[in-house]
C-alpha cells in the first residue's frame, strides 16, 4: 500500500474519530489503524534467553509475501525427522506472543517461548513465525482476522513438510484468536494435519462489538461502524462474514482442542461451543475460569503438560491413549 493511500486512510479515520471527543476518539483511531494495518514489530524476546537453539527462517506465502520466523529443533536433535508444532499468533501480536502494555487496550503478556521450551524438552520441534501485517513479515493490508492469514498457515505447514528434520505426518498447530481462526479456515485444505489447539477463536462481529464496548465504552460500537466502512473500502471483508464455524464442519479427522475463558468479556462462549459442535470427529472444549480474555490466552503456558500430552496422543499414537492421554480425562462442554 502506497504512503499516499495510507495518508488518505489515516485522514478518513481521523474524520471519523473527530465525531468522538478527546481521548476516546484518539484511542479509537489507533485501534482502527491496527485493525487495518496490523502491527509491524521486532521480537521482544529471543530463544537464546532460554538456552534454546534456533534458526532464523523465511518462507513465501501462496500470494508471494515473505514470512519470517524461528525454527527451534527438539532437544538432542539429530537427522531424525521429529514431530513439530507451529504457533499461530493473534492480532496484533507477533511470533513471541503478546508483550503486554504496548497497545492502547486492556491486555497482558502472553508468552510463546516458555511453552516452546517445554515442547522442545518433550521431543518436539517448534516453529514460531509472524503472520502477514505483523512482526517482521511482509505487509498487505488489511488484516482479515483469519481469512487471508489462513494462507500463511498453509505456507508454514508446507515449509515444515519440506524439511528433512520434520516428520511430515506428525504436525500440530497452536493458534490464538485470529490465529485460531486462521487454522480453522486452513484445515479443509490440510486434511492430513493430525491435531490443533485453538485458543479462543472468534466470530469477528461478536468480538468487534464486545471489544469496542469494553475498550472505548458506549461510543465504541459507533466508532467500529465508521472504521468498518473504511476497512471494507480497502478490501476488508464484512465483519459478520468472518465466522470460522462453517470451516469447523470441514476439518476432517483433525483432532481439535478448543480453549475458552468462561467469562471472556470480549467474546461469546456460545460461539466457541458452536464451533466445537460443528467439528466432526474428535473435538473437545476446555472452559477455563476467567473474568478477562487474557486468562484464556495464558492457558497453554500455564498447562504445558496437558498440551504436550494432547499432542503426544494425537501425533505419536495411532489412536488416543486412554492410559496416558489428555483426551480421555478432558472435560467436554460440547
C-alpha positions as CSV (number, residue, x, y, z in Angstrom):
1,X,0.0,0.0,0.0
2,X,1.4,3.4,-1.0
3,X,2.2,6.1,1.5
4,X,-0.3,8.3,-0.2
5,X,-3.1,5.8,0.3
6,X,-2.0,5.2,3.9
7,X,-2.2,9.0,4.5
8,X,-5.7,9.1,2.9
9,X,-6.9,6.3,5.1
10,X,-5.5,7.9,8.2
11,X,-7.3,11.1,7.2
12,X,-10.6,9.3,6.8
13,X,-10.2,7.6,10.1
14,X,-9.3,10.9,11.7
15,X,-12.5,12.5,10.3
16,X,-14.5,9.6,11.8
17,X,-12.7,9.8,15.1
18,X,-13.4,13.5,15.1
19,X,-17.0,12.7,15.9
20,X,-15.9,11.5,19.2
21,X,-14.3,13.7,21.9
22,X,-10.8,13.7,23.4
23,X,-9.1,10.5,24.5
24,X,-11.8,8.1,23.3
25,X,-11.5,9.4,19.7
26,X,-7.7,9.2,19.7
27,X,-7.8,5.7,21.1
28,X,-10.4,4.7,18.6
29,X,-8.3,6.0,15.8
30,X,-5.3,3.9,17.0
31,X,-7.3,0.8,17.2
32,X,-8.8,1.4,13.8
33,X,-5.3,1.7,12.3
34,X,-4.4,-1.6,14.0
35,X,-7.5,-3.2,12.5
36,X,-6.5,-2.2,9.0
37,X,-2.7,-2.3,9.0
38,X,-1.8,-4.8,11.8
39,X,1.4,-4.1,13.7
40,X,5.0,-4.4,12.4
41,X,7.3,-5.1,15.4
42,X,10.6,-6.7,16.3
43,X,10.6,-9.8,18.6
44,X,10.7,-8.7,22.2
45,X,12.3,-11.9,23.4
46,X,14.9,-14.3,21.9
47,X,15.1,-18.1,22.2
48,X,18.7,-17.8,23.3
49,X,17.4,-16.3,26.6
50,X,16.0,-19.7,27.5
51,X,19.0,-21.6,26.1
52,X,17.1,-22.7,23.1
53,X,18.8,-23.3,19.7
54,X,17.1,-21.5,16.9
55,X,17.3,-21.0,13.2
56,X,16.1,-17.8,11.5
57,X,13.8,-18.9,8.7
58,X,11.9,-17.2,5.9
59,X,9.4,-18.7,3.5
60,X,6.8,-17.5,1.0
61,X,3.1,-17.5,1.4
62,X,1.0,-18.5,-1.6
63,X,0.4,-14.9,-2.7
64,X,4.1,-14.1,-2.6
65,X,4.5,-12.4,0.8
66,X,7.6,-13.4,2.7
67,X,7.0,-14.7,6.3
68,X,9.7,-14.5,8.9
69,X,10.2,-16.8,11.9
70,X,12.3,-19.1,14.1
71,X,12.6,-22.9,13.8
72,X,13.6,-24.4,17.1
73,X,14.7,-28.1,17.0
74,X,13.8,-30.6,19.6
75,X,16.3,-31.3,22.4
76,X,19.1,-33.6,21.3
77,X,18.1,-33.1,17.7
78,X,19.9,-35.2,15.0
79,X,19.0,-36.0,11.5
80,X,15.9,-38.0,12.5
81,X,12.6,-36.5,11.5
82,X,10.6,-35.4,14.6
83,X,7.0,-34.3,15.3
84,X,6.7,-30.5,15.0
85,X,4.3,-27.9,16.4
86,X,3.8,-24.4,14.9
87,X,2.4,-21.4,16.9
88,X,0.0,-19.0,15.1
89,X,-0.3,-15.7,16.9
90,X,-3.3,-13.4,17.4
91,X,-3.9,-9.7,16.5
92,X,-1.9,-7.5,16.9
93,X,0.9,-9.8,18.2
94,X,4.0,-11.4,16.7
95,X,6.0,-14.7,16.9
96,X,6.7,-14.1,20.6
97,X,3.0,-13.8,21.5
98,X,1.8,-10.6,23.2
99,X,4.3,-8.3,25.0
100,X,1.6,-6.5,27.1
101,X,1.5,-2.8,27.8
102,X,2.4,-1.8,24.2
103,X,-1.0,-1.3,22.6
104,X,-3.7,1.0,23.9
105,X,-6.0,-1.7,25.2
106,X,-6.6,-3.8,28.3
107,X,-4.0,-6.5,27.7
108,X,-1.5,-8.8,29.4
109,X,1.6,-10.7,28.5
110,X,1.2,-14.0,26.6
111,X,4.5,-15.8,26.1
112,X,5.2,-18.4,23.4
113,X,8.8,-19.2,24.3
114,X,8.0,-20.8,27.7
115,X,5.7,-23.4,26.2
116,X,8.1,-23.7,23.3
117,X,10.8,-24.7,25.8
118,X,8.5,-27.3,27.3
119,X,7.8,-28.7,23.8
120,X,11.5,-28.7,23.0
121,X,12.3,-30.8,26.1
122,X,9.5,-33.1,25.3
123,X,10.9,-34.0,21.9
124,X,9.0,-31.6,19.6
125,X,10.4,-29.2,17.0
126,X,8.7,-25.8,17.1
127,X,8.1,-23.1,14.5
128,X,7.3,-19.6,15.6
129,X,6.5,-17.2,12.8
130,X,4.9,-13.8,12.1
131,X,1.7,-13.6,10.1
132,X,1.3,-11.1,7.3
133,X,1.0,-7.5,8.5
134,X,2.6,-8.4,11.8
135,X,6.1,-8.7,13.2
136,X,8.8,-8.7,10.6
137,X,6.8,-10.4,7.8
138,X,5.6,-8.6,4.7
139,X,2.5,-6.5,4.7
140,X,-0.5,-6.4,2.5
141,X,-3.4,-4.7,4.4
142,X,-6.0,-5.1,5.5
143,X,-5.9,-7.6,8.3
144,X,-8.7,-10.1,7.8
145,X,-8.8,-11.9,11.2
146,X,-8.2,-15.4,9.8
147,X,-9.3,-15.4,6.2
148,X,-6.1,-14.3,4.4
149,X,-4.0,-15.4,7.3
150,X,-5.1,-19.0,6.6
151,X,-2.8,-18.8,3.5
152,X,0.1,-18.1,5.8
153,X,-0.8,-21.2,8.0
154,X,-0.8,-23.3,4.9
155,X,2.6,-21.9,3.9
156,X,4.0,-22.6,7.3
157,X,2.8,-26.2,7.1
158,X,4.3,-26.6,3.6
159,X,7.6,-25.2,4.7
160,X,7.7,-27.7,7.6
161,X,6.8,-30.6,5.3
162,X,9.8,-29.7,3.1
163,X,12.3,-30.0,6.0
164,X,14.2,-33.3,6.4
165,X,14.2,-33.0,10.2
166,X,10.4,-32.7,10.4
167,X,8.1,-35.7,10.3
168,X,5.5,-34.5,7.7
169,X,2.8,-36.8,9.1
170,X,3.3,-35.6,12.7
171,X,2.4,-31.9,12.5
172,X,0.4,-29.9,15.0
173,X,-0.7,-26.3,15.4
174,X,-1.5,-23.9,18.3
175,X,-3.5,-20.8,17.4
176,X,-4.7,-17.9,19.4
177,X,-7.8,-15.8,18.5
178,X,-7.1,-14.6,14.9
179,X,-4.5,-17.4,14.7
180,X,-7.1,-19.9,15.8
181,X,-9.5,-18.6,13.1
182,X,-6.7,-18.9,10.5
183,X,-6.2,-22.5,11.5
184,X,-9.8,-23.4,11.2
185,X,-10.1,-21.7,7.8
186,X,-7.0,-23.6,6.6
187,X,-7.9,-27.0,7.8
188,X,-10.3,-28.0,5.0
189,X,-7.3,-28.0,2.7
190,X,-5.0,-29.6,5.3
191,X,-6.8,-32.9,5.9
192,X,-3.6,-34.7,6.8
193,X,-3.0,-32.4,9.8
194,X,-3.3,-34.6,12.9
195,X,-4.0,-32.1,15.7
196,X,-4.6,-28.4,16.6
197,X,-5.1,-26.4,19.8
198,X,-7.5,-23.5,19.2
199,X,-7.3,-20.8,21.9
200,X,-10.4,-18.5,21.9
201,X,-11.3,-18.4,18.2
202,X,-13.9,-15.7,17.4
203,X,-16.8,-14.6,15.2
204,X,-15.4,-11.2,14.2
205,X,-18.7,-9.4,14.6
206,X,-19.2,-10.6,18.1
207,X,-15.6,-9.8,19.1
208,X,-15.7,-6.4,17.5
209,X,-18.9,-5.3,19.3
210,X,-17.7,-6.6,22.7
211,X,-14.1,-5.4,22.3
212,X,-15.1,-1.9,21.2
213,X,-17.5,-1.5,24.0
214,X,-15.1,-2.8,26.6
215,X,-12.2,-0.6,25.4
216,X,-14.0,2.5,24.2
217,X,-17.2,2.5,26.3
218,X,-20.7,3.3,24.9
219,X,-19.2,5.1,21.9
220,X,-17.3,2.0,20.8
221,X,-19.8,0.3,18.5
222,X,-20.5,3.6,16.7
223,X,-16.8,4.1,16.0
224,X,-16.5,0.5,15.0
225,X,-19.2,1.1,12.3
226,X,-17.2,4.0,10.9
227,X,-14.0,2.1,10.9
228,X,-15.6,-0.8,9.2
229,X,-16.7,1.4,6.3
230,X,-13.1,2.4,5.7
231,X,-11.9,-1.2,6.3
232,X,-14.3,-2.6,3.7
233,X,-13.4,0.2,1.2
234,X,-9.8,-1.0,1.4
235,X,-10.8,-4.6,0.6
236,X,-11.6,-5.9,4.0
237,X,-14.5,-8.4,4.4
238,X,-17.7,-7.7,6.2
239,X,-17.0,-8.5,9.9
240,X,-20.2,-10.5,10.1
241,X,-18.8,-12.8,7.4
242,X,-15.7,-13.8,9.5
243,X,-17.1,-16.8,11.2
244,X,-15.0,-20.0,11.2
245,X,-17.9,-22.2,12.3
246,X,-18.6,-23.3,8.8
247,X,-14.9,-24.3,8.3
248,X,-15.1,-26.3,11.5
249,X,-17.6,-28.6,9.8
250,X,-15.0,-29.4,7.1
251,X,-11.9,-30.2,9.2
252,X,-12.0,-33.9,8.5
253,X,-10.2,-36.1,11.0
254,X,-8.0,-33.5,12.6
255,X,-8.3,-33.7,16.4
256,X,-9.2,-30.3,17.9
257,X,-8.7,-29.0,21.4
258,X,-10.6,-25.7,22.0
259,X,-9.7,-23.5,25.0
260,X,-12.0,-20.6,26.0
261,X,-12.3,-18.4,29.1
262,X,-15.6,-18.9,30.8
263,X,-16.4,-15.2,31.3
264,X,-14.4,-13.6,28.5
265,X,-15.9,-10.1,28.1
266,X,-14.6,-9.7,24.5
267,X,-16.3,-12.8,23.1
268,X,-19.2,-15.2,23.5
269,X,-18.6,-18.7,24.8
270,X,-21.7,-19.8,22.9
271,X,-19.8,-19.0,19.6
272,X,-16.9,-21.3,20.6
273,X,-19.3,-24.1,21.7
274,X,-21.0,-23.9,18.3
275,X,-17.6,-24.4,16.6
276,X,-16.9,-27.4,18.8
277,X,-20.3,-28.9,18.0
278,X,-19.8,-28.3,14.3
279,X,-16.5,-30.1,14.1
280,X,-16.6,-33.7,13.1
281,X,-14.6,-36.4,14.8
282,X,-12.6,-35.7,18.0
283,X,-13.2,-32.1,19.3
284,X,-13.1,-31.1,22.9
285,X,-13.5,-27.8,24.8
286,X,-11.8,-26.7,27.9
287,X,-13.7,-23.8,29.6
288,X,-11.1,-22.2,31.9
289,X,-12.4,-20.0,34.7
290,X,-11.8,-16.3,33.8
291,X,-13.2,-12.8,34.1
292,X,-11.0,-11.4,31.3
293,X,-9.8,-12.5,27.9
294,X,-6.1,-13.0,28.7
295,X,-6.6,-15.8,31.3
296,X,-7.7,-18.0,28.4
297,X,-4.8,-17.0,26.3
298,X,-2.4,-17.9,29.1
299,X,-3.8,-21.4,29.5
300,X,-1.2,-23.0,27.1
301,X,1.7,-21.6,29.0
302,X,0.3,-22.5,32.4
303,X,-0.8,-26.0,31.5
304,X,2.0,-27.0,29.1
305,X,2.0,-30.6,30.4
306,X,-1.6,-31.0,29.2
307,X,-0.9,-29.6,25.8
308,X,2.1,-31.9,25.4
309,X,0.0,-34.9,26.4
310,X,-2.6,-33.9,23.8
311,X,0.0,-33.7,21.0
312,X,1.6,-37.0,22.1
313,X,-1.7,-38.7,21.9
314,X,-2.6,-37.3,18.5
315,X,0.8,-37.4,16.8
316,X,2.7,-40.3,18.4
317,X,-0.1,-42.9,18.7
318,X,-2.4,-44.4,16.1
319,X,-5.4,-43.5,18.3
320,X,-5.7,-41.6,21.6
321,X,-4.2,-43.5,24.6
322,X,-6.7,-44.0,27.4
323,X,-3.9,-44.6,29.8
324,X,-1.6,-41.7,29.0
325,X,-3.6,-39.2,27.1
326,X,-5.3,-35.9,27.8
327,X,-8.4,-36.6,25.7
328,X,-9.6,-39.4,27.9
329,X,-9.7,-37.2,31.0
330,X,-10.6,-33.9,29.5
331,X,-14.0,-32.3,30.3
332,X,-16.1,-31.6,27.3
333,X,-18.6,-28.8,27.0
334,X,-19.7,-29.8,23.6
